[in-house]
Every structure is written in C-alpha cells, then in structure tokens.
C-alpha cells in the first residue's frame, strides 16, 4: 500500500513537472518569435482588394530594420471558402528576397494547378531569419477574378462573400461543449477551442457564457468564463463551471473574442448546449 501510494505521488509529480517544463519551453518559443518576428508586417494586398489579373498579384512586406538578417523565401496560398474553411493550395512563389525596409513580390497564382476563379484567398509569407526561427505572416484576404473582363456572375459571387472573412475572422472553432450536449450544474467541464494553423487570429482576449430563452430567443450574458491575453496555438482549453441552471427552457452558448495579426477584433460562437440541474 505504501509503495503504491509513493508510486502514485511520483507519477503525479512527474506529470506536473512535465507540464511546467512544457509551459516554460512554450514561453521561450513565444519570446524568440517576438524578438525575431516583431516589426515585420504584410501591408499589401489591402483588405478586400480585388485583382483582375491572376498572374500579377502583388504582396508587400515591410520591417523595422534591426541587427537580424531576414530573407523572404516562400509564399503559400490558401483558398478561403464562404464558411471560412481554409484549403492549402500550394506555393506559387519561391525565391530569396532580402528584406531590408520593404519588399514587393509579384505572384502568379495560376501556377497552382486547378485553381478556381473567382475566389478569395490569403497568402502565408515565410520570412527566414539567419540567426533565429522563421516567421510566418498572413496577408489580408483578397479576391481574384479570372480576367479583367469578368462577367456579371463573377461580380455577384465576389460581392456576396462574407465581410467577416474579409476581416480575417475565420479558422477558429469551439469544439466543446458539443452541439446539443449536456453539462451538469455545479460540476466543472472543459471548453475546447481549436485554431487552424493558417488562421489570422493571433490572440484570445475573453470567453463569455450566454443563455438563450428558447421561447423568446433573447440571449443574456451569464458570466465571464475567462479573460487574458493568450497567444494562440493550435488548441486552447478552459475549465468552466456553472453553479446553477434555469432549467430546460434555456440553451447556452459561448462567445470567444480574439484579435488577428492585422489587429482586427473577431468574435466566434459555440454551438448551443444545455446545463442540467
């Protein structure tokens, strides 16, 4: 019994120690990224920019000069659909462009086989540091026509694209609680948030819980479940607890607020779920 207890304590200690070490390592990585990637910005294309020539899409990157030598060595392209889902298409530009104060590259996206136009896209720009980690920057979402002589159907398709996507508010999903799921009042449960690696969302600010009267459909804020300034990684988990419930006449949902790399404020919502007494 004593050996079993000692073994259990040792396992718990090692698990806690591993978590602490992982957090410390992530802090070091975040600090290095801030040091080597700070002061770099993608300034073009502008938000909602429409290109009529898919062979001449221009990307501009600027930086505040420092002692670190930087080279732009790749530009990836992602398609962004009407629901904000991202699809990696390929790398239409590769090279070695020294980044001093400003660099502008012209990208021919027709190099990507099977690309569909008109559509909306984002670029991921790779900036190589000779003495540190690589930086990945994302352009604002832009649109591309098939040619300068686009038809009425193309114009309508471009005009009907979601403005939230134009702002970069996509690629983040609240996975848990699941749609229609049930949680128990007075018991803690997890809120699980997933971010696509190509999302422009860079940090989270707050997570708020709301309830909705099923008869009136009016939302009312219940509580602030979390607040801070969390640098976004792939997964983010929050433990929450609701001390009491208003019964089966209400459904609940979360609102997550975050910021993009371009300083846009974004809001994301979970699926509705229920809290039982």
C-alpha positions as CSV (number, residue, x, y, z in Angstrom):
1,X,0.0,0.0,0.0
2,X,2.8,2.4,0.9
3,X,4.7,1.6,-2.3
4,X,1.6,2.1,-4.3
5,X,1.0,5.5,-2.7
6,X,4.6,6.5,-3.2
7,X,4.4,5.4,-6.9
8,X,1.2,7.4,-7.4
9,X,2.8,10.5,-5.9
10,X,5.8,10.1,-8.1
11,X,3.7,9.8,-11.2
12,X,1.7,12.9,-10.2
13,X,4.9,14.8,-9.6
14,X,6.4,13.8,-12.9
15,X,3.2,14.7,-14.8
16,X,3.2,18.2,-13.1
17,X,6.9,18.7,-13.8
18,X,6.4,17.8,-17.5
19,X,3.6,20.3,-17.8
20,X,5.7,23.0,-16.1
21,X,8.6,22.3,-18.4
22,X,6.3,22.3,-21.5
23,X,4.9,25.7,-20.4
24,X,8.4,27.1,-19.9
25,X,9.5,25.8,-23.3
26,X,6.5,27.4,-25.0
27,X,7.2,30.7,-23.2
28,X,10.8,30.6,-24.6
29,X,9.5,29.9,-28.1
30,X,7.0,32.8,-27.8
31,X,9.7,35.1,-26.6
32,X,12.0,34.1,-29.5
33,X,9.2,34.7,-32.0
34,X,8.5,38.1,-30.6
35,X,12.2,39.0,-30.8
36,X,12.8,37.8,-34.4
37,X,9.4,38.4,-35.9
38,X,8.5,41.7,-34.3
39,X,8.4,44.8,-36.5
40,X,7.5,42.8,-39.7
41,X,4.2,43.4,-41.4
42,X,2.4,42.4,-44.6
43,X,1.0,45.8,-45.8
44,X,-0.5,44.6,-49.2
45,X,-2.8,43.4,-50.5
46,X,-5.3,45.7,-48.7
47,X,-8.4,44.3,-47.2
48,X,-11.0,43.3,-49.8
49,X,-8.6,44.0,-52.6
50,X,-9.7,42.6,-56.0
51,X,-7.1,41.5,-58.6
52,X,-8.3,41.2,-62.2
53,X,-5.1,39.6,-63.4
54,X,-4.3,36.3,-61.5
55,X,-0.8,36.3,-62.9
56,X,0.1,39.6,-61.2
57,X,-1.0,39.5,-57.5
58,X,1.3,41.8,-55.5
59,X,2.5,41.2,-51.9
60,X,4.3,43.8,-49.9
61,X,6.2,43.2,-46.7
62,X,7.8,45.9,-44.5
63,X,10.0,45.8,-41.5
64,X,11.7,48.0,-38.9
65,X,15.4,47.3,-39.5
66,X,17.4,45.7,-36.8
67,X,20.5,43.6,-36.5
68,X,18.8,40.4,-37.7
69,X,19.2,39.5,-41.4
70,X,15.9,38.5,-43.0
71,X,15.1,36.8,-46.3
72,X,11.7,36.1,-47.8
73,X,11.9,32.6,-49.3
74,X,8.4,31.4,-49.9
75,X,4.7,32.4,-50.3
76,X,1.9,29.8,-49.8
77,X,-1.6,30.3,-51.0
78,X,-4.8,29.2,-49.2
79,X,-8.4,29.3,-50.6
80,X,-11.0,30.6,-48.1
81,X,-14.5,29.3,-48.7
82,X,-17.8,31.1,-47.8
83,X,-17.8,29.4,-44.3
84,X,-14.2,30.4,-43.5
85,X,-12.7,27.0,-44.1
86,X,-9.2,27.1,-45.4
87,X,-7.6,24.9,-48.1
88,X,-3.9,24.8,-48.7
89,X,-3.3,25.0,-52.4
90,X,0.5,25.2,-52.8
91,X,3.5,27.5,-53.0
92,X,3.2,29.8,-56.1
93,X,6.3,31.8,-55.2
94,X,9.8,30.6,-54.1
95,X,12.9,32.7,-54.0
96,X,15.4,34.6,-51.9
97,X,14.4,38.2,-51.5
98,X,16.4,40.2,-48.9
99,X,14.0,42.1,-46.6
100,X,15.6,45.4,-45.5
101,X,12.8,48.0,-45.1
102,X,10.4,46.9,-47.8
103,X,9.9,44.1,-50.3
104,X,7.3,43.7,-53.0
105,X,6.8,40.4,-54.8
106,X,4.5,39.7,-57.8
107,X,2.9,36.2,-57.6
108,X,1.4,34.2,-60.4
109,X,-1.3,32.1,-58.7
110,X,-2.1,30.3,-62.0
111,X,1.0,28.3,-61.3
112,X,-1.2,26.3,-58.9
113,X,-2.9,23.6,-60.9
114,X,-6.7,23.5,-60.8
115,X,-7.1,26.9,-59.0
116,X,-10.7,28.1,-59.2
117,X,-11.6,31.7,-60.0
118,X,-13.2,33.9,-59.0
119,X,-12.5,33.2,-55.4
120,X,-10.9,34.7,-52.2
121,X,-7.5,33.8,-50.9
122,X,-4.8,34.5,-48.3
123,X,-1.1,34.2,-48.7
124,X,1.3,32.9,-46.0
125,X,4.6,34.6,-46.3
126,X,7.7,32.9,-45.0
127,X,10.5,35.1,-43.7
128,X,13.7,33.3,-42.9
129,X,16.0,34.6,-40.0
130,X,19.6,33.6,-40.5
131,X,20.1,33.6,-36.7
132,X,16.7,32.6,-35.4
133,X,13.3,31.0,-36.0
134,X,11.4,31.5,-39.3
135,X,8.4,33.9,-39.2
136,X,5.1,33.3,-40.9
137,X,2.9,36.3,-41.8
138,X,-0.5,36.3,-43.3
139,X,-1.9,38.7,-45.9
140,X,-5.4,40.1,-45.5
141,X,-8.0,38.2,-47.5
142,X,-8.0,39.3,-51.1
143,X,-10.1,38.3,-54.2
144,X,-9.1,37.4,-57.7
145,X,-11.1,37.4,-60.9
146,X,-10.4,35.1,-63.8
147,X,-9.7,38.2,-66.0
148,X,-10.2,41.9,-66.3
149,X,-13.3,41.2,-68.4
150,X,-15.3,39.3,-65.7
151,X,-19.0,38.7,-66.2
152,X,-22.0,39.6,-64.0
153,X,-21.9,36.2,-62.3
154,X,-18.3,36.7,-61.2
155,X,-19.1,40.1,-59.9
156,X,-22.1,38.8,-57.9
157,X,-20.0,35.9,-56.5
158,X,-17.3,38.4,-55.3
159,X,-19.9,40.8,-53.8
160,X,-21.6,38.1,-51.8
161,X,-18.6,36.9,-49.9
162,X,-18.8,37.3,-46.1
163,X,-17.4,40.5,-44.7
164,X,-16.1,38.7,-41.5
165,X,-13.9,36.6,-43.8
166,X,-12.6,39.8,-45.4
167,X,-11.5,40.9,-41.9
168,X,-9.7,37.6,-41.2
169,X,-12.2,36.3,-38.7
170,X,-12.1,32.6,-39.6
171,X,-10.2,29.4,-38.8
172,X,-11.2,29.2,-35.1
173,X,-13.8,26.6,-33.8
174,X,-15.2,26.0,-30.3
175,X,-15.3,22.2,-30.4
176,X,-16.6,21.5,-26.9
177,X,-19.2,21.7,-25.5
178,X,-20.6,19.8,-28.5
179,X,-23.9,20.7,-30.3
180,X,-26.8,19.8,-28.1
181,X,-24.5,18.4,-25.4
182,X,-25.5,18.3,-21.7
183,X,-23.3,19.6,-18.8
184,X,-24.1,19.3,-15.1
185,X,-24.6,22.4,-12.9
186,X,-22.1,22.6,-10.1
187,X,-19.6,20.4,-11.9
188,X,-16.6,21.7,-13.9
189,X,-16.3,20.9,-17.6
190,X,-14.0,21.7,-20.5
191,X,-14.3,24.3,-23.2
192,X,-12.1,23.2,-26.1
193,X,-11.1,25.7,-28.8
194,X,-9.2,24.8,-32.0
195,X,-7.4,27.1,-34.4
196,X,-6.4,26.3,-37.9
197,X,-2.6,26.8,-38.4
198,X,-3.4,29.2,-41.3
199,X,-5.9,31.3,-39.3
200,X,-5.1,35.0,-39.0
201,X,-6.3,35.1,-35.4
202,X,-3.2,35.7,-33.2
203,X,-4.5,36.0,-29.6
204,X,-7.6,35.5,-27.5
205,X,-9.0,38.1,-25.1
206,X,-12.1,36.7,-23.5
207,X,-14.6,33.8,-23.3
208,X,-18.1,34.7,-22.2
209,X,-21.1,32.4,-21.4
210,X,-24.6,33.3,-22.6
211,X,-28.0,31.7,-22.1
212,X,-30.9,31.9,-24.6
213,X,-34.6,31.7,-23.6
214,X,-35.9,29.1,-26.0
215,X,-39.3,30.9,-26.2
216,X,-38.1,34.4,-26.9
217,X,-34.7,33.6,-28.4
218,X,-33.2,36.5,-26.4
219,X,-29.6,36.0,-25.3
220,X,-28.5,37.1,-21.8
221,X,-24.9,37.1,-20.5
222,X,-24.4,34.6,-17.7
223,X,-20.7,35.1,-16.7
224,X,-17.2,35.9,-17.8
225,X,-15.6,32.5,-18.0
226,X,-12.1,33.6,-18.9
227,X,-10.1,36.7,-19.8
228,X,-6.5,37.4,-20.5
229,X,-4.1,37.8,-23.5
230,X,-3.4,34.3,-24.7
231,X,-1.1,33.8,-27.7
232,X,-2.9,31.5,-30.0
233,X,-1.6,28.0,-30.6
234,X,-3.5,25.0,-32.1
235,X,-5.5,24.1,-29.0
236,X,-6.8,26.2,-26.1
237,X,-8.7,24.7,-23.2
238,X,-10.7,26.5,-20.4
239,X,-12.3,24.9,-17.4
240,X,-15.7,26.3,-16.6
241,X,-18.4,25.8,-14.0
242,X,-22.0,27.0,-13.8
243,X,-23.2,26.9,-10.2
244,X,-26.9,26.8,-11.0
245,X,-29.2,26.4,-14.0
246,X,-32.5,27.9,-15.1
247,X,-33.9,24.6,-16.3
248,X,-34.7,23.1,-19.7
249,X,-36.2,26.4,-21.0
250,X,-32.7,27.7,-21.7
251,X,-29.9,26.8,-24.0
252,X,-26.3,28.1,-23.5
253,X,-23.5,29.2,-25.8
254,X,-20.0,30.7,-25.6
255,X,-18.7,33.9,-27.3
256,X,-14.9,34.0,-27.8
257,X,-13.2,37.3,-28.6
258,X,-9.8,37.5,-30.2
259,X,-7.5,39.6,-32.4
260,X,-5.9,39.0,-35.7
261,X,-2.4,39.6,-36.9
262,X,-3.8,42.7,-38.5
263,X,-5.4,44.0,-35.3
264,X,-9.0,43.2,-36.2
265,X,-11.3,42.2,-33.4
266,X,-13.1,38.9,-34.1
267,X,-16.0,37.0,-32.3
268,X,-16.6,33.3,-32.5
269,X,-19.6,31.4,-31.2
270,X,-20.0,27.9,-29.9
271,X,-22.9,25.6,-30.8
272,X,-25.8,25.7,-28.3
273,X,-25.7,23.2,-25.4
274,X,-27.7,22.5,-22.2
275,X,-26.9,22.7,-18.5
276,X,-28.9,20.3,-16.3
277,X,-29.7,20.6,-12.6
